[in-house]
Amino acid sequence: MKAGGENFPQLYRYLQLEQHGKVQCEYIWIGGTGMDIRAKTRTLPKKVNDVKEIPPWNYDGSSTGQADGSYSEIWLQPIRYVHDPFRGGDNILCLCETRNAKSMRPTLTNKRAHALKIFNNKRVMAEEPWYGIEQEYTMFDAAGVAPVGWPDNGFPAPQGPYYCSVGANVAFGRHVADAHYKACLCAGLNISGINAEVMPGQWEFQVGPCVGIDSGDQLWLARYILNRVAEDFGVIISYEPKPIKGDWNGAGAHTNYSTKSMRADGGYKAILDAIEKLGKMHAVHMQSYGEKNEERLTGQHETAKHNEFKYGVADRGASIRIPRQCDLDQKGYLEDRRPAANCDPYLVTSMIANTTLLNATYGVEEAPKDVASKGADDSKMKQLAGNLQEIAKLAENAGKALENLQ
């Protein structure tokens, strides 16, 4: 038996008990910080066959930083459910949007409602945008002090032997990554792979390809499952962009993006056109690609500088990478390497579509041309930032800004 009374073999016995046709539904939502995942369970009378059969619910928003005590109810609107890999049977995990229970307007951390408007645009739907997100994360010990596999005092050997590593002396946390992988497959998520990352104790899983809003839905469910798996193994999951300062890689959420035009013969031109648009709006996107992302995007450790924009074929030091295979085929996809591990995938995916397919400029006529080509120096970026009051608002309140993106 573990400390705190944990006895997992005994727990398994209870999980096998008969439920007499009733179903446990785990309602999952995003809390007030935009990265805290919350959940609670409700008994439903029978097996669920459609998300419409799951009733709305509510919770105390004053306890999650989303409301005050005078009117604390936040509405939970079910939007997608999957099989529950922890309880098994007909039990389900249900992802929910959060809304003000009085006005029914999306809460500030509900980026999905605004993203859905963009993905439901006919021009966007016609292009069938595909996304594949590479979610990096770092495992810490139960105290949250050091990454898994690190010595109690000091640092491990320098980076080099840990990426896609095999062996007890270099691969740390595989049991968690593998358990998460299987749990996501059991849930029915489109998880496409995992690998150990460059920094010891850091791993990555990939979700996709997914179409439109489904990318954000699946990534948030995969994050929930990862946090639950980590509970069982006594580790803490960190999505911090730079969890360890110094000569160590940060954690990102590289976002692979493809449209019907990019995938068609001769689609390379559509890829370059999309990159040009992303370059012009680089400063806007950087405001919404994750908190403290500038600590990660330094121009080192396989990143471009946060205040520069550049692209290249097979260049992992670029803002946007074009895979070599796509260069050979002259069609395919691009990889936006800028999003941080703690980004909101609804915000990232919808902004990419909004910029490249709907030609959104976010109140900016056009960024300086060197932002889109060679990258801008600090003085030019400061000058640009001074002209972008709407961008500052977007950074503080991305939800409100996205309401008016169309």
Solvent accessible surface area in square Angstrom, and as a share of the most:
residue,aa,sasa,rsa
1,M,177,0.79
2,K,110,0.47
3,A,97,0.76
4,G,86,0.82
5,G,51,0.49
6,E,81,0.36
7,N,54,0.28
8,F,66,0.28
9,P,110,0.69
10,Q,72,0.32
11,L,82,0.41
12,Y,139,0.53
13,R,143,0.52
14,Y,118,0.45
15,L,67,0.33
16,Q,108,0.48
17,L,110,0.55
18,E,120,0.54
19,Q,64,0.28
20,H,154,0.69
21,G,54,0.52
22,K,112,0.47
23,V,2,0.01
24,Q,59,0.26
25,C,0,0.00
26,E,13,0.06
27,Y,0,0.00
28,I,2,0.01
29,W,11,0.04
30,I,17,0.09
31,G,0,0.00
32,G,25,0.24
33,T,111,0.64
34,G,16,0.15
35,M,49,0.22
36,D,33,0.17
37,I,33,0.17
38,R,87,0.32
39,A,39,0.31
40,K,66,0.28
41,T,50,0.29
42,R,74,0.27
43,T,84,0.49
44,L,7,0.04
45,P,105,0.66
46,K,132,0.56
47,K,109,0.46
48,V,10,0.06
49,N,111,0.57
50,D,63,0.33
51,V,44,0.25
52,K,183,0.77
53,E,82,0.37
54,I,5,0.03
55,P,46,0.29
56,P,56,0.35
57,W,60,0.21
58,N,53,0.27
59,Y,13,0.05
60,D,66,0.34
61,G,0,0.00
62,S,51,0.33
63,S,76,0.49
64,T,14,0.08
65,G,68,0.65
66,Q,34,0.15
67,A,33,0.25
68,D,92,0.48
69,G,64,0.61
70,S,105,0.68
71,Y,100,0.38
72,S,29,0.19
73,E,86,0.39
74,I,3,0.02
75,W,74,0.26
76,L,0,0.00
77,Q,65,0.29
78,P,9,0.06
79,I,37,0.19
80,R,60,0.22
81,Y,61,0.23
82,V,11,0.06
83,H,64,0.29
84,D,0,0.00
85,P,31,0.19
86,F,40,0.17
87,R,59,0.22
88,G,21,0.20
89,G,64,0.61
90,D,73,0.38
91,N,3,0.01
92,I,9,0.05
93,L,0,0.00
94,C,0,0.00
95,L,6,0.03
96,C,9,0.05
97,E,9,0.04
98,T,5,0.03
99,R,59,0.22
100,N,58,0.30
101,A,19,0.15
102,K,143,0.60
103,S,62,0.40
104,M,75,0.33
105,R,134,0.49
106,P,32,0.20
107,T,15,0.09
108,L,106,0.53
109,T,15,0.09
110,N,7,0.03
111,K,24,0.10
112,R,24,0.09
113,A,11,0.09
114,H,6,0.03
115,A,0,0.00
116,L,54,0.27
117,K,93,0.39
118,I,1,0.00
119,F,13,0.05
120,N,85,0.44
121,N,37,0.19
122,K,173,0.73
123,R,132,0.48
124,V,0,0.00
125,M,110,0.49
126,A,64,0.49
127,E,39,0.17
128,E,74,0.33
129,P,4,0.02
130,W,96,0.34
131,Y,1,0.01
132,G,16,0.15
133,I,2,0.01
134,E,30,0.13
135,Q,0,0.00
136,E,13,0.06
137,Y,1,0.01
138,T,0,0.00
139,M,0,0.00
140,F,20,0.08
141,D,53,0.27
142,A,74,0.57
143,A,82,0.63
144,G,36,0.35
145,V,114,0.66
146,A,22,0.17
147,P,4,0.03
148,V,29,0.16
149,G,37,0.35
150,W,25,0.09
151,P,55,0.34
152,D,143,0.74
153,N,135,0.69
154,G,52,0.50
155,F,135,0.56
156,P,25,0.16
157,A,62,0.48
158,P,107,0.67
159,Q,45,0.20
160,G,59,0.57
161,P,66,0.42
162,Y,9,0.03
163,Y,121,0.46
164,C,69,0.41
165,S,10,0.07
166,V,130,0.75
167,G,32,0.30
168,A,98,0.76
169,N,120,0.62
170,V,24,0.14
171,A,15,0.12
172,F,37,0.16
173,G,6,0.06
174,R,92,0.34
175,H,96,0.43
176,V,0,0.00
177,A,0,0.00
178,D,64,0.33
179,A,33,0.26
180,H,0,0.00
181,Y,60,0.23
182,K,137,0.58
183,A,13,0.10
184,C,0,0.00
185,L,90,0.45
186,C,67,0.40
187,A,5,0.04
188,G,55,0.52
189,L,7,0.04
190,N,59,0.30
191,I,10,0.05
192,S,67,0.43
193,G,11,0.11
194,I,39,0.20
195,N,31,0.16
196,A,7,0.06
197,E,15,0.07
198,V,27,0.15
199,M,0,0.00
200,P,1,0.01
201,G,3,0.03
202,Q,2,0.01
203,W,4,0.02
204,E,10,0.05
205,F,0,0.00
206,Q,37,0.16
207,V,1,0.01
208,G,3,0.03
209,P,85,0.53
210,C,4,0.03
211,V,78,0.45
212,G,6,0.06
213,I,29,0.15
214,D,36,0.19
215,S,1,0.01
216,G,0,0.00
217,D,6,0.03
218,Q,10,0.05
219,L,0,0.00
220,W,3,0.01
221,L,0,0.00
222,A,0,0.00
223,R,0,0.00
224,Y,10,0.04
225,I,0,0.00
226,L,0,0.00
227,N,52,0.27
228,R,59,0.22
229,V,7,0.04
230,A,2,0.02
231,E,115,0.52
232,D,63,0.33
233,F,85,0.36
234,G,40,0.38
235,V,20,0.11
236,I,79,0.40
237,I,22,0.11
238,S,18,0.12
239,Y,21,0.08
240,E,68,0.30
241,P,1,0.01
242,K,19,0.08
243,P,25,0.15
244,I,27,0.14
245,K,130,0.55
246,G,51,0.49
247,D,109,0.57
248,W,20,0.07
249,N,14,0.07
250,G,11,0.11
251,A,0,0.00
252,G,0,0.00
253,A,0,0.00
254,H,18,0.08
255,T,1,0.00
256,N,25,0.13
257,Y,0,0.00
258,S,8,0.05
259,T,3,0.02
260,K,100,0.42
261,S,48,0.31
262,M,3,0.01
263,R,54,0.20
264,A,51,0.40
265,D,127,0.66
266,G,55,0.53
267,G,3,0.02
268,Y,32,0.12
269,K,138,0.59
270,A,27,0.21
271,I,0,0.00
272,L,64,0.32
273,D,55,0.29
274,A,5,0.04
275,I,2,0.01
276,E,89,0.40
277,K,68,0.29
278,L,0,0.00
279,G,0,0.00
280,K,57,0.24
281,M,8,0.03
282,H,1,0.00
283,A,13,0.10
284,V,2,0.01
285,H,0,0.00
286,M,30,0.14
287,Q,78,0.35
288,S,7,0.05
289,Y,0,0.00
290,G,20,0.19
291,E,125,0.56
292,K,95,0.40
293,N,2,0.01
294,E,89,0.40
295,E,59,0.26
296,R,11,0.04
297,L,5,0.03
298,T,60,0.35
299,G,38,0.36
300,Q,121,0.54
301,H,44,0.20
302,E,76,0.34
303,T,12,0.07
304,A,6,0.05
305,K,99,0.42
306,H,74,0.33
307,N,20,0.10
308,E,47,0.21
309,F,0,0.00
310,K,79,0.34
311,Y,100,0.38
312,G,16,0.15
313,V,60,0.34
314,A,54,0.42
315,D,52,0.27
316,R,114,0.41
317,G,23,0.22
318,A,1,0.01
319,S,2,0.01
320,I,0,0.00
321,R,24,0.09
322,I,1,0.00
323,P,10,0.06
324,R,127,0.46
325,Q,109,0.48
326,C,6,0.04
327,D,32,0.17
328,L,104,0.52
329,D,68,0.35
330,Q,84,0.37
331,K,67,0.28
332,G,16,0.16
333,Y,76,0.29
334,L,0,0.00
335,E,2,0.01
336,D,0,0.00
337,R,13,0.05
338,R,4,0.01
339,P,0,0.00
340,A,0,0.00
341,A,0,0.00
342,N,19,0.10
343,C,2,0.01
344,D,16,0.08
345,P,0,0.00
346,Y,7,0.02
347,L,9,0.05
348,V,1,0.00
349,T,1,0.00
350,S,0,0.00
351,M,0,0.00
352,I,0,0.00
353,A,0,0.00
354,N,1,0.00
355,T,2,0.01
356,T,8,0.04
357,L,31,0.15
358,L,25,0.12
359,N,80,0.41
360,A,16,0.12
361,T,59,0.34
362,Y,29,0.11
363,G,71,0.68
364,V,13,0.07
365,E,164,0.73
366,E,80,0.36
367,A,4,0.03
368,P,54,0.34
369,K,153,0.65
370,D,27,0.14
371,V,1,0.01
372,A,18,0.14
373,S,63,0.40
374,K,164,0.69
375,G,13,0.13
376,A,2,0.02
377,D,77,0.40
378,D,81,0.42
379,S,74,0.47
380,K,86,0.37
381,M,30,0.13
382,K,150,0.64
383,Q,125,0.56
384,L,12,0.06
385,A,60,0.46
386,G,58,0.56
387,N,110,0.56
388,L,14,0.07
389,Q,139,0.62
390,E,100,0.45
391,I,5,0.03
392,A,52,0.40
393,K,118,0.50
394,L,5,0.03
395,A,41,0.32
396,E,150,0.67
397,N,30,0.15
398,A,12,0.09
399,G,2,0.02
400,K,120,0.51
401,A,27,0.21
402,L,3,0.02
403,E,47,0.21
404,N,123,0.63
405,L,26,0.13
406,Q,116,0.51
